[in-house]
C-alpha cells in the first residue's frame, strides 16, 4: 500500500512538471500539451486537468478552431468530465476561465461545470472559495456570452441570471470585509464588467458595495488603468441599459473620477478606455 501511494505521488509530480514545463511562447507549445495529454491524460486528476486547460488558454500559438486545436480541447474536455466530480471550486473556476479565453463553447462542459460550482457554493462551501475564483467565473460567463451571440453555452438565460445573482452576493461578502482581505482591484473590475456585459443587476446593493470597495484608496493605488476604465465603463452600461442607479457617497465619485485617476487612464490606457469616463 505504501509503495503504491509513493508511485501515485511520483506520477502526480511528473504530470504536474510536464504541464508546467510547456513554454507558452513557443510554436511547439500546442503539440507539447497534446503529447502530455496523450501520454498522461488517463492519469490526470482534477488539478492536472484544470492546469492543462489554463495552460492551453495561455498558449500563444494555439488555434482553437483548427483541427489540431479542436482535437486538443476535446481531449481535455473528455478528461475534465471524468474528474469533475472530484474538483474543488478553484479547479472549476480555472476551467471556465480558460474555456472563455479559448472561446470553447462545449455545452456539456459549461453546463456541468457551472452546476457543480453553484452546488458547492449552495452546500456551504463559500468559505472555501476566493474572490478570484468567483470573479473569474463572472468574467468567464460574460466572455462566453459575448463570443456566443449573447448566450452562455448550454445554460439558459434565467439560469445565468440566477448564477450571477449568487456570485454577486458572494462578491459582496468579500468586498465588505473591513480590510478587503484577499481582494484585488482587478477582481472587482472583472465582476462589475461581467454584470455590465451580461446586463444583469440582480442586486443593486451588491453592485454599490463593489463600487465603494473599488474607490477605497488602497484599491485605487493598486489598480491598473484598465481596471479603472473597465469599472467606469461598467457603471455607464449598468446605468444606461439596466436602470441601475448607484447609491454611493460623493467621495466615491470624487476618488474614481479624480484628476489623478483619469490622468492615469489617459496616460496608459487604450483610446477606448480614455473615452469611457467622458460618458459619465
C-alpha positions as CSV (number, residue, x, y, z in Angstrom):
1,X,0.0,0.0,0.0
2,X,2.8,2.4,0.9
3,X,4.7,1.6,-2.3
4,X,1.6,2.2,-4.4
5,X,1.0,5.5,-2.7
6,X,4.5,6.7,-3.4
7,X,4.2,5.6,-7.0
8,X,1.0,7.6,-7.3
9,X,2.6,10.6,-5.8
10,X,5.6,10.4,-8.1
11,X,3.3,10.2,-11.1
12,X,1.3,13.2,-10.0
13,X,4.5,15.2,-9.6
14,X,5.7,14.1,-13.1
15,X,2.5,15.1,-14.7
16,X,2.5,18.5,-13.0
17,X,6.0,19.2,-14.1
18,X,5.3,18.2,-17.6
19,X,2.4,20.7,-17.8
20,X,4.4,23.5,-16.2
21,X,7.4,22.9,-18.4
22,X,5.5,23.8,-21.6
23,X,6.6,27.1,-23.0
24,X,3.5,29.2,-23.8
25,X,5.5,31.4,-26.2
26,X,6.9,28.7,-28.4
27,X,5.3,27.4,-31.6
28,X,5.7,23.8,-30.3
29,X,3.7,24.6,-27.2
30,X,0.3,23.2,-28.5
31,X,1.9,19.9,-29.7
32,X,3.7,19.6,-26.4
33,X,0.5,19.9,-24.5
34,X,-1.2,17.4,-26.8
35,X,1.7,15.0,-26.1
36,X,1.3,15.4,-22.4
37,X,-2.5,14.7,-22.7
38,X,-1.9,11.7,-24.9
39,X,0.7,10.2,-22.5
40,X,-0.7,11.1,-19.1
41,X,-4.4,12.1,-19.7
42,X,-5.8,8.9,-18.3
43,X,-3.9,9.6,-15.1
44,X,-5.0,13.2,-14.7
45,X,-6.7,14.3,-11.6
46,X,-8.8,17.5,-11.5
47,X,-5.7,19.6,-10.7
48,X,-3.9,18.3,-13.7
49,X,-7.0,18.8,-16.0
50,X,-7.6,22.4,-14.8
51,X,-3.9,23.2,-15.1
52,X,-3.9,21.8,-18.7
53,X,-6.9,23.9,-19.6
54,X,-5.3,27.0,-18.1
55,X,-2.1,26.3,-20.0
56,X,-4.0,25.9,-23.2
57,X,-5.6,29.3,-22.7
58,X,-2.1,30.8,-22.5
59,X,-0.5,29.1,-25.5
60,X,0.4,31.9,-27.9
61,X,0.3,29.6,-31.0
62,X,-2.7,27.5,-30.2
63,X,-5.5,28.0,-32.8
64,X,-8.7,26.7,-31.0
65,X,-10.6,26.5,-34.3
66,X,-8.0,24.5,-36.2
67,X,-8.3,20.7,-36.4
68,X,-5.4,20.2,-34.0
69,X,-6.8,22.8,-31.6
70,X,-10.2,21.2,-31.6
71,X,-8.7,17.8,-31.0
72,X,-6.7,19.1,-28.0
73,X,-9.7,20.8,-26.4
74,X,-11.9,17.8,-27.0
75,X,-9.4,15.6,-25.3
76,X,-9.2,18.0,-22.4
77,X,-13.0,18.2,-22.2
78,X,-13.3,14.5,-22.0
79,X,-10.7,14.3,-19.3
80,X,-12.4,17.1,-17.4
81,X,-15.8,15.3,-17.5
82,X,-14.2,12.3,-15.8
83,X,-12.5,14.3,-13.0
84,X,-15.2,17.0,-12.4
85,X,-16.9,15.2,-9.5
86,X,-13.6,15.4,-7.6
87,X,-12.9,19.1,-8.3
88,X,-12.8,22.0,-5.9
89,X,-14.0,25.5,-6.7
90,X,-10.6,26.7,-7.9
91,X,-10.4,23.9,-10.5
92,X,-13.8,24.6,-11.8
93,X,-13.2,28.4,-12.0
94,X,-9.9,27.8,-13.9
95,X,-11.6,25.6,-16.5
96,X,-14.4,28.1,-17.0
97,X,-12.0,31.0,-17.3
98,X,-9.8,29.1,-19.7
99,X,-12.8,28.0,-21.8
100,X,-13.9,31.6,-22.1
101,X,-10.5,32.7,-23.2
102,X,-10.3,30.0,-25.8
103,X,-13.9,30.6,-26.9
104,X,-14.6,27.0,-26.4
105,X,-18.3,26.5,-26.4
106,X,-18.8,22.9,-25.3
107,X,-22.3,23.0,-23.9
108,X,-21.8,19.9,-21.7
109,X,-18.6,21.3,-20.2
110,X,-20.2,24.7,-19.4
111,X,-23.5,23.4,-18.0
112,X,-22.0,20.7,-15.9
113,X,-19.1,22.8,-14.5
114,X,-21.3,25.7,-13.6
115,X,-23.9,23.4,-12.0
116,X,-21.1,21.8,-9.9
117,X,-19.6,25.2,-9.0
118,X,-23.0,26.5,-7.8
119,X,-23.8,23.3,-6.0
120,X,-20.7,23.6,-3.9
121,X,-21.5,27.2,-3.0
122,X,-25.0,26.2,-2.0
123,X,-23.7,23.4,0.1
124,X,-22.0,25.9,2.3
125,X,-18.6,25.8,0.6
126,X,-18.5,29.5,0.1
127,X,-15.9,29.8,2.8
128,X,-13.7,27.6,0.6
129,X,-14.0,30.0,-2.3
130,X,-11.9,33.1,-3.0
131,X,-12.7,36.4,-4.6
132,X,-10.5,35.5,-7.5
133,X,-12.5,32.3,-8.2
134,X,-15.9,34.0,-8.1
135,X,-14.8,37.0,-10.1
136,X,-13.2,34.7,-12.7
137,X,-16.5,32.8,-13.2
138,X,-18.4,36.1,-13.6
139,X,-15.8,37.2,-16.1
140,X,-16.0,33.8,-17.9
141,X,-19.8,33.9,-18.2
142,X,-19.7,37.3,-19.7
143,X,-16.9,36.5,-22.1
144,X,-18.5,33.3,-23.2
145,X,-21.8,35.0,-23.9
146,X,-20.0,37.8,-25.8
147,X,-18.4,35.2,-28.1
148,X,-21.6,33.2,-28.5
149,X,-24.2,35.6,-29.7
150,X,-25.2,36.6,-26.2
151,X,-25.7,33.1,-24.9
152,X,-23.6,31.1,-22.4
153,X,-23.1,27.6,-24.0
154,X,-25.6,25.1,-22.6
155,X,-27.1,27.5,-20.0
156,X,-30.4,29.2,-20.4
157,X,-30.6,32.9,-19.7
158,X,-32.7,32.6,-16.5
159,X,-30.1,30.2,-15.1
160,X,-27.3,32.6,-16.0
161,X,-29.1,35.4,-14.1
162,X,-29.6,33.1,-11.1
163,X,-25.9,32.1,-11.1
164,X,-24.8,35.7,-11.5
165,X,-27.0,36.7,-8.6
166,X,-25.4,34.2,-6.3
167,X,-21.9,35.1,-7.4
168,X,-22.7,38.8,-6.9
169,X,-23.8,38.0,-3.4
170,X,-20.5,36.2,-2.7
171,X,-18.6,39.2,-4.1
172,X,-20.4,41.5,-1.7
173,X,-19.3,39.3,1.2
174,X,-15.7,39.6,0.1
175,X,-15.6,43.3,-0.6
176,X,-17.4,44.3,2.6
177,X,-14.7,42.8,4.8
178,X,-13.2,45.7,6.8
179,X,-9.7,45.0,5.4
180,X,-10.7,43.7,2.0
181,X,-8.6,40.6,2.7
182,X,-7.8,38.6,-0.4
183,X,-9.5,41.1,-2.7
184,X,-7.7,42.8,-5.6
185,X,-8.9,45.7,-7.8
186,X,-8.8,43.5,-11.0
187,X,-11.3,41.1,-9.4
188,X,-13.7,43.9,-8.5
189,X,-13.4,45.3,-12.0
190,X,-13.9,41.8,-13.6
191,X,-17.1,41.3,-11.5
192,X,-18.6,44.7,-12.5
193,X,-17.5,44.1,-16.1
194,X,-19.3,40.8,-16.1
195,X,-22.5,42.2,-14.8
196,X,-22.4,45.0,-17.3
197,X,-21.5,42.8,-20.2
198,X,-24.4,40.5,-19.4
199,X,-26.6,43.4,-18.5
200,X,-27.5,41.8,-15.2
201,X,-28.1,43.7,-12.0
202,X,-30.0,41.4,-9.7
203,X,-28.7,43.1,-6.5
204,X,-28.2,46.8,-6.6
205,X,-26.8,46.9,-3.1
206,X,-24.1,44.4,-4.0
207,X,-23.1,46.5,-7.1
208,X,-22.9,49.5,-4.9
209,X,-20.7,47.6,-2.5
210,X,-18.3,46.7,-5.3
211,X,-18.2,50.3,-6.5
212,X,-17.5,51.5,-3.0
213,X,-14.7,48.9,-2.5
214,X,-13.1,49.9,-5.8
215,X,-13.0,53.5,-4.6
216,X,-11.0,52.8,-1.4
217,X,-7.6,54.5,-1.6
218,X,-5.6,51.3,-1.3
219,X,-7.6,49.7,-4.2
220,X,-7.2,52.7,-6.5
221,X,-3.5,52.9,-5.7
222,X,-3.1,49.2,-6.7
223,X,-5.4,49.3,-9.7
224,X,-4.2,49.1,-13.2
225,X,-5.6,51.9,-15.5
226,X,-7.5,49.3,-17.5
227,X,-9.2,48.1,-14.3
228,X,-10.3,51.7,-13.5
229,X,-11.6,52.3,-17.0
230,X,-13.4,49.0,-17.1
231,X,-15.1,49.9,-13.8
232,X,-16.2,53.2,-15.2
233,X,-17.5,51.6,-18.4
234,X,-19.4,49.1,-16.3
235,X,-21.0,51.9,-14.3
236,X,-22.1,53.6,-17.6
237,X,-23.5,50.4,-19.0
238,X,-25.5,49.4,-15.9
239,X,-26.9,52.9,-15.7
240,X,-27.9,53.2,-19.4
241,X,-29.1,49.7,-20.1
242,X,-30.2,48.2,-16.7
243,X,-31.7,51.2,-15.0
244,X,-29.2,50.8,-12.1
245,X,-28.9,54.0,-10.0
246,X,-25.8,54.0,-7.8
247,X,-26.3,54.8,-4.2
248,X,-22.8,55.7,-3.0
249,X,-21.3,58.6,-1.2
250,X,-20.0,61.6,-3.1
251,X,-16.4,60.8,-2.1
252,X,-16.7,57.6,-4.1
253,X,-17.2,59.5,-7.3
254,X,-14.5,62.1,-6.3
255,X,-12.0,59.3,-5.9
256,X,-13.0,57.4,-9.0
257,X,-13.2,60.5,-11.2
258,X,-10.4,62.4,-9.6
259,X,-7.8,64.1,-11.7
260,X,-5.2,61.6,-10.6
261,X,-7.2,58.5,-11.7
262,X,-8.4,60.0,-15.0
263,X,-4.8,61.1,-15.7
264,X,-3.5,57.6,-15.2
265,X,-6.2,56.2,-17.6
266,X,-5.4,58.8,-20.2
267,X,-1.6,58.2,-20.0
268,X,-1.6,54.4,-20.1
269,X,-5.0,53.0,-21.1
270,X,-6.4,52.3,-24.6
271,X,-8.1,55.0,-26.6
272,X,-11.5,53.4,-25.8
273,X,-10.7,53.4,-22.1
274,X,-9.8,57.1,-22.3
275,X,-13.3,57.9,-23.7
276,X,-15.2,55.9,-21.2
277,X,-15.1,58.4,-18.3
278,X,-16.3,61.2,-20.6
279,X,-19.7,59.5,-20.8
280,X,-20.3,59.7,-17.1
